[in-house]
């Protein structure tokens, strides 16, 4: 399964989001030290969920990282917009 699909599935299961956008930005980083050649190394995530609303910014990031599990170790960069 593509990493983008895994991210979407895990975040949907964990947070039942009102808004979820996962953008693979790996092509923008071709040749960068974090580019592993898979085309799945850099992602931007925009997520809005009532489950995250009462949390602080740091708690939101921690909750998303927990939900993503091992994905955070398999990709080089995750840009999180958890508004």
C-alpha positions, -999 to +999 in steps of 0.1 A: +000+000+000+014+035-008+025+055+022+000+082+014-029+057+016-015+043+049-014+078+063-049+086+053-062+052+066-045+056+100-056+092+105-091+085+094-094+056+119-079+076+147-096+110+144-127+107+121-116+140+105-138+167+090-109+176+067-079+154+057-054+163+030-023+143+025+001+156-002+031+137-013+058+163-018+086+139-024+092+151-060+101+185-047+130+170-027+146+148-054+183+146-048+179+159-012+198+139+015+164+126+028+153+114-006+155+076-005+145+072-041+111+057-034+091+088-041+075+085-007+098+104+016+082+138+022+045+145+031+024+174+041-007+167+062-036+190+068-060+176+094-091+190+112-109+169+137-131+175+168-109+149+185-079+173+183-097+205+190-093+205+228-056+196+227-026+220+227-005+222+196+021+199+211-005+174+222-020+174+186+014+166+171+020+138+196-014+123+189-009+123+152+026+108+155+011+081+178-016+074+152+009+072+124+031+048+144+060+033+123+053+056+094+071+084+111+103+063+110+098+053+073+095+088+059+121+117+061+097+146+066+061+153+077+047+188+076+017+189+100-010+215+098-034+205+126-051+239+131 
